[in-house]
Amino acid sequence: MSIKNVSVIGAGTMGNGIAHVFAQCGFSVNLIDVNASQLQRIACLP
């Protein structure tokens, strides 16, 4: 069994960093947060 998808709850500094590392390692990442502006801020990063 291999893990290919990861969900991270919380898009703050720590959650964003965790999601970033998983994405760099080839995982499909779902980033979840109750604050839509947090997700929009991250979506605008290069």
PDB file of N, CA, C and O in Angstrom:
ATOM      1  N   MET A   1       0.848  -1.184   0.000  1.00  0.00           N
ATOM      2  CA  MET A   1       0.000   0.000   0.000  1.00  0.00           C
ATOM      3  C   MET A   1       0.888   1.239   0.000  1.00  0.00           C
ATOM      4  O   MET A   1       1.800   1.361   0.818  1.00  0.00           O
ATOM      5  N   SER A   2       0.616   2.146  -0.913  1.00  0.00           N
ATOM      6  CA  SER A   2       1.386   3.382  -0.931  1.00  0.00           C
ATOM      7  C   SER A   2       0.444   4.579  -0.855  1.00  0.00           C
ATOM      8  O   SER A   2      -0.654   4.559  -1.412  1.00  0.00           O
ATOM      9  N   ILE A   3       0.879   5.595  -0.174  1.00  0.00           N
ATOM     10  CA  ILE A   3       0.094   6.817  -0.010  1.00  0.00           C
ATOM     11  C   ILE A   3       0.438   7.759  -1.151  1.00  0.00           C
ATOM     12  O   ILE A   3       1.612   8.029  -1.407  1.00  0.00           O
ATOM     13  N   LYS A   4      -0.597   8.267  -1.847  1.00  0.00           N
ATOM     14  CA  LYS A   4      -0.393   9.179  -2.961  1.00  0.00           C
ATOM     15  C   LYS A   4      -1.060  10.521  -2.736  1.00  0.00           C
ATOM     16  O   LYS A   4      -0.677  11.518  -3.349  1.00  0.00           O
ATOM     17  N   ASN A   5      -2.059  10.553  -1.860  1.00  0.00           N
ATOM     18  CA  ASN A   5      -2.821  11.770  -1.583  1.00  0.00           C
ATOM     19  C   ASN A   5      -2.697  12.133  -0.113  1.00  0.00           C
ATOM     20  O   ASN A   5      -2.746  11.267   0.761  1.00  0.00           O
ATOM     21  N   VAL A   6      -2.536  13.420   0.147  1.00  0.00           N
ATOM     22  CA  VAL A   6      -2.397  13.895   1.519  1.00  0.00           C
ATOM     23  C   VAL A   6      -3.317  15.098   1.700  1.00  0.00           C
ATOM     24  O   VAL A   6      -3.394  15.955   0.819  1.00  0.00           O
ATOM     25  N   SER A   7      -4.010  15.169   2.826  1.00  0.00           N
ATOM     26  CA  SER A   7      -4.806  16.342   3.184  1.00  0.00           C
ATOM     27  C   SER A   7      -4.185  16.980   4.413  1.00  0.00           C
ATOM     28  O   SER A   7      -3.848  16.300   5.382  1.00  0.00           O
ATOM     29  N   VAL A   8      -4.038  18.299   4.358  1.00  0.00           N
ATOM     30  CA  VAL A   8      -3.493  19.055   5.485  1.00  0.00           C
ATOM     31  C   VAL A   8      -4.581  20.023   5.932  1.00  0.00           C
ATOM     32  O   VAL A   8      -5.077  20.824   5.140  1.00  0.00           O
ATOM     33  N   ILE A   9      -4.944  19.942   7.200  1.00  0.00           N
ATOM     34  CA  ILE A   9      -5.980  20.818   7.745  1.00  0.00           C
ATOM     35  C   ILE A   9      -5.290  21.955   8.478  1.00  0.00           C
ATOM     36  O   ILE A   9      -4.571  21.740   9.454  1.00  0.00           O
ATOM     37  N   GLY A  10      -5.521  23.168   7.990  1.00  0.00           N
ATOM     38  CA  GLY A  10      -4.897  24.357   8.557  1.00  0.00           C
ATOM     39  C   GLY A  10      -3.855  24.896   7.585  1.00  0.00           C
ATOM     40  O   GLY A  10      -2.832  24.255   7.346  1.00  0.00           O
ATOM     41  N   ALA A  11      -4.114  26.068   7.028  1.00  0.00           N
ATOM     42  CA  ALA A  11      -3.244  26.644   6.010  1.00  0.00           C
ATOM     43  C   ALA A  11      -2.369  27.765   6.560  1.00  0.00           C
ATOM     44  O   ALA A  11      -1.932  28.643   5.817  1.00  0.00           O
ATOM     45  N   GLY A  12      -2.121  27.731   7.851  1.00  0.00           N
ATOM     46  CA  GLY A  12      -1.229  28.727   8.449  1.00  0.00           C
ATOM     47  C   GLY A  12       0.216  28.417   8.102  1.00  0.00           C
ATOM     48  O   GLY A  12       0.487  27.658   7.171  1.00  0.00           O
ATOM     49  N   THR A  13       1.124  28.988   8.831  1.00  0.00           N
ATOM     50  CA  THR A  13       2.550  28.813   8.553  1.00  0.00           C
ATOM     51  C   THR A  13       2.951  27.343   8.577  1.00  0.00           C
ATOM     52  O   THR A  13       3.635  26.873   7.668  1.00  0.00           O
ATOM     53  N   MET A  14       2.541  26.633   9.582  1.00  0.00           N
ATOM     54  CA  MET A  14       2.942  25.239   9.726  1.00  0.00           C
ATOM     55  C   MET A  14       2.258  24.341   8.691  1.00  0.00           C
ATOM     56  O   MET A  14       2.921  23.531   8.044  1.00  0.00           O
ATOM     57  N   GLY A  15       0.945  24.477   8.531  1.00  0.00           N
ATOM     58  CA  GLY A  15       0.220  23.667   7.566  1.00  0.00           C
ATOM     59  C   GLY A  15       0.683  23.916   6.144  1.00  0.00           C
ATOM     60  O   GLY A  15       0.799  22.986   5.346  1.00  0.00           O
ATOM     61  N   ASN A  16       0.949  25.180   5.830  1.00  0.00           N
ATOM     62  CA  ASN A  16       1.445  25.531   4.503  1.00  0.00           C
ATOM     63  C   ASN A  16       2.805  24.881   4.257  1.00  0.00           C
ATOM     64  O   ASN A  16       3.059  24.362   3.170  1.00  0.00           O
ATOM     65  N   GLY A  17       3.665  24.909   5.247  1.00  0.00           N
ATOM     66  CA  GLY A  17       4.985  24.290   5.120  1.00  0.00           C
ATOM     67  C   GLY A  17       4.902  22.782   4.934  1.00  0.00           C
ATOM     68  O   GLY A  17       5.623  22.209   4.117  1.00  0.00           O
ATOM     69  N   ILE A  18       4.026  22.147   5.691  1.00  0.00           N
ATOM     70  CA  ILE A  18       3.845  20.693   5.581  1.00  0.00           C
ATOM     71  C   ILE A  18       3.321  20.344   4.187  1.00  0.00           C
ATOM     72  O   ILE A  18       3.818  19.416   3.548  1.00  0.00           O
ATOM     73  N   ALA A  19       2.323  21.087   3.720  1.00  0.00           N
ATOM     74  CA  ALA A  19       1.754  20.839   2.395  1.00  0.00           C
ATOM     75  C   ALA A  19       2.806  21.048   1.309  1.00  0.00           C
ATOM     76  O   ALA A  19       2.863  20.290   0.341  1.00  0.00           O
ATOM     77  N   HIS A  20       3.624  22.062   1.472  1.00  0.00           N
ATOM     78  CA  HIS A  20       4.671  22.376   0.498  1.00  0.00           C
ATOM     79  C   HIS A  20       5.674  21.225   0.373  1.00  0.00           C
ATOM     80  O   HIS A  20       6.051  20.848  -0.736  1.00  0.00           O
ATOM     81  N   VAL A  21       6.098  20.678   1.492  1.00  0.00           N
ATOM     82  CA  VAL A  21       7.059  19.573   1.479  1.00  0.00           C
ATOM     83  C   VAL A  21       6.458  18.339   0.820  1.00  0.00           C
ATOM     84  O   VAL A  21       7.120  17.683   0.016  1.00  0.00           O
ATOM     85  N   PHE A  22       5.216  18.018   1.150  1.00  0.00           N
ATOM     86  CA  PHE A  22       4.565  16.867   0.516  1.00  0.00           C
ATOM     87  C   PHE A  22       4.446  17.068  -0.989  1.00  0.00           C
ATOM     88  O   PHE A  22       4.696  16.142  -1.761  1.00  0.00           O
ATOM     89  N   ALA A  23       4.065  18.276  -1.413  1.00  0.00           N
ATOM     90  CA  ALA A  23       3.929  18.558  -2.844  1.00  0.00           C
ATOM     91  C   ALA A  23       5.269  18.433  -3.563  1.00  0.00           C
ATOM     92  O   ALA A  23       5.332  17.907  -4.674  1.00  0.00           O
ATOM     93  N   GLN A  24       6.335  18.913  -2.936  1.00  0.00           N
ATOM     94  CA  GLN A  24       7.667  18.806  -3.536  1.00  0.00           C
ATOM     95  C   GLN A  24       8.105  17.346  -3.676  1.00  0.00           C
ATOM     96  O   GLN A  24       8.899  17.011  -4.555  1.00  0.00           O
ATOM     97  N   CYS A  25       7.589  16.495  -2.815  1.00  0.00           N
ATOM     98  CA  CYS A  25       7.943  15.072  -2.854  1.00  0.00           C
ATOM     99  C   CYS A  25       7.024  14.275  -3.781  1.00  0.00           C
ATOM    100  O   CYS A  25       7.125  13.050  -3.838  1.00  0.00           O
ATOM    101  N   GLY A  26       6.131  14.949  -4.507  1.00  0.00           N
ATOM    102  CA  GLY A  26       5.315  14.288  -5.511  1.00  0.00           C
ATOM    103  C   GLY A  26       3.936  13.839  -5.068  1.00  0.00           C
ATOM    104  O   GLY A  26       3.242  13.154  -5.819  1.00  0.00           O
ATOM    105  N   PHE A  27       3.525  14.208  -3.867  1.00  0.00           N
ATOM    106  CA  PHE A  27       2.193  13.839  -3.394  1.00  0.00           C
ATOM    107  C   PHE A  27       1.149  14.809  -3.932  1.00  0.00           C
ATOM    108  O   PHE A  27       1.452  15.976  -4.177  1.00  0.00           O
ATOM    109  N   SER A  28      -0.070  14.333  -4.114  1.00  0.00           N
ATOM    110  CA  SER A  28      -1.203  15.192  -4.408  1.00  0.00           C
ATOM    111  C   SER A  28      -1.702  15.726  -3.069  1.00  0.00           C
ATOM    112  O   SER A  28      -2.014  14.943  -2.172  1.00  0.00           O
ATOM    113  N   VAL A  29      -1.782  17.051  -2.920  1.00  0.00           N
ATOM    114  CA  VAL A  29      -2.075  17.659  -1.621  1.00  0.00           C
ATOM    115  C   VAL A  29      -3.376  18.447  -1.661  1.00  0.00           C
ATOM    116  O   VAL A  29      -3.601  19.244  -2.572  1.00  0.00           O
ATOM    117  N   ASN A  30      -4.230  18.221  -0.671  1.00  0.00           N
ATOM    118  CA  ASN A  30      -5.422  19.034  -0.436  1.00  0.00           C
ATOM    119  C   ASN A  30      -5.162  19.855   0.811  1.00  0.00           C
ATOM    120  O   ASN A  30      -4.913  19.304   1.883  1.00  0.00           O
ATOM    121  N   LEU A  31      -5.219  21.165   0.674  1.00  0.00           N
ATOM    122  CA  LEU A  31      -5.001  22.062   1.810  1.00  0.00           C
ATOM    123  C   LEU A  31      -6.351  22.638   2.211  1.00  0.00           C
ATOM    124  O   LEU A  31      -7.046  23.240   1.393  1.00  0.00           O
ATOM    125  N   ILE A  32      -6.717  22.452   3.468  1.00  0.00           N
ATOM    126  CA  ILE A  32      -8.045  22.813   3.963  1.00  0.00           C
ATOM    127  C   ILE A  32      -7.908  23.839   5.081  1.00  0.00           C
ATOM    128  O   ILE A  32      -7.076  23.691   5.976  1.00  0.00           O
ATOM    129  N   ASP A  33      -8.737  24.884   5.020  1.00  0.00           N
ATOM    130  CA  ASP A  33      -8.741  25.888   6.083  1.00  0.00           C
ATOM    131  C   ASP A  33     -10.120  26.539   6.121  1.00  0.00           C
ATOM    132  O   ASP A  33     -10.780  26.654   5.088  1.00  0.00           O
ATOM    133  N   VAL A  34     -10.559  26.965   7.303  1.00  0.00           N
ATOM    134  CA  VAL A  34     -11.850  27.630   7.433  1.00  0.00           C
ATOM    135  C   VAL A  34     -11.779  29.074   6.960  1.00  0.00           C
ATOM    136  O   VAL A  34     -12.807  29.693   6.687  1.00  0.00           O
ATOM    137  N   ASN A  35     -10.563  29.613   6.864  1.00  0.00           N
ATOM    138  CA  ASN A  35     -10.355  30.991   6.462  1.00  0.00           C
ATOM    139  C   ASN A  35     -10.006  31.038   4.970  1.00  0.00           C
ATOM    140  O   ASN A  35      -8.881  30.720   4.585  1.00  0.00           O
ATOM    141  N   ALA A  36     -10.964  31.433   4.138  1.00  0.00           N
ATOM    142  CA  ALA A  36     -10.764  31.447   2.683  1.00  0.00           C
ATOM    143  C   ALA A  36      -9.634  32.377   2.269  1.00  0.00           C
ATOM    144  O   ALA A  36      -8.955  32.109   1.278  1.00  0.00           O
ATOM    145  N   SER A  37      -9.416  33.461   3.002  1.00  0.00           N
ATOM    146  CA  SER A  37      -8.343  34.393   2.631  1.00  0.00           C
ATOM    147  C   SER A  37      -6.969  33.746   2.791  1.00  0.00           C
ATOM    148  O   SER A  37      -6.041  34.088   2.058  1.00  0.00           O
ATOM    149  N   GLN A  38      -6.827  32.831   3.722  1.00  0.00           N
ATOM    150  CA  GLN A  38      -5.564  32.095   3.889  1.00  0.00           C
ATOM    151  C   GLN A  38      -5.279  31.271   2.644  1.00  0.00           C
ATOM    152  O   GLN A  38      -4.151  31.256   2.152  1.00  0.00           O
ATOM    153  N   LEU A  39      -6.289  30.591   2.134  1.00  0.00           N
ATOM    154  CA  LEU A  39      -6.126  29.762   0.942  1.00  0.00           C
ATOM    155  C   LEU A  39      -5.855  30.609  -0.295  1.00  0.00           C
ATOM    156  O   LEU A  39      -5.063  30.219  -1.154  1.00  0.00           O
ATOM    157  N   GLN A  40      -6.505  31.765  -0.392  1.00  0.00           N
ATOM    158  CA  GLN A  40      -6.271  32.658  -1.525  1.00  0.00           C
ATOM    159  C   GLN A  40      -4.852  33.207  -1.498  1.00  0.00           C
ATOM    160  O   GLN A  40      -4.226  33.348  -2.549  1.00  0.00           O
ATOM    161  N   ARG A  41      -4.341  33.515  -0.323  1.00  0.00           N
ATOM    162  CA  ARG A  41      -2.987  34.024  -0.192  1.00  0.00           C
ATOM    163  C   ARG A  41      -1.975  32.982  -0.672  1.00  0.00           C
ATOM    164  O   ARG A  41      -1.004  33.311  -1.353  1.00  0.00           O
ATOM    165  N   ILE A  42      -2.215  31.741  -0.311  1.00  0.00           N
ATOM    166  CA  ILE A  42      -1.302  30.663  -0.698  1.00  0.00           C
ATOM    167  C   ILE A  42      -1.408  30.394  -2.198  1.00  0.00           C
ATOM    168  O   ILE A  42      -0.399  30.120  -2.847  1.00  0.00           O
ATOM    169  N   ALA A  43      -2.609  30.467  -2.750  1.00  0.00           N
ATOM    170  CA  ALA A  43      -2.798  30.205  -4.183  1.00  0.00           C
ATOM    171  C   ALA A  43      -2.061  31.228  -5.048  1.00  0.00           C
ATOM    172  O   ALA A  43      -1.751  30.948  -6.206  1.00  0.00           O
ATOM    173  N   CYS A  44      -1.780  32.401  -4.502  1.00  0.00           N
ATOM    174  CA  CYS A  44      -1.103  33.458  -5.265  1.00  0.00           C
ATOM    175  C   CYS A  44       0.406  33.343  -5.215  1.00  0.00           C
ATOM    176  O   CYS A  44       1.096  34.082  -5.918  1.00  0.00           O
ATOM    177  N   LEU A  45       0.940  32.443  -4.411  1.00  0.00           N
ATOM    178  CA  LEU A  45       2.394  32.287  -4.321  1.00  0.00           C
ATOM    179  C   LEU A  45       2.922  31.625  -5.586  1.00  0.00           C
ATOM    180  O   LEU A  45       2.248  30.774  -6.167  1.00  0.00           O
ATOM    181  N   PRO A  46       4.137  32.013  -6.023  1.00  0.00           N
ATOM    182  CA  PRO A  46       4.711  31.404  -7.239  1.00  0.00           C
ATOM    183  C   PRO A  46       5.057  29.951  -7.056  1.00  0.00           C
ATOM    184  O   PRO A  46       5.546  29.311  -7.987  1.00  0.00           O
TER     185      PRO A  46
END
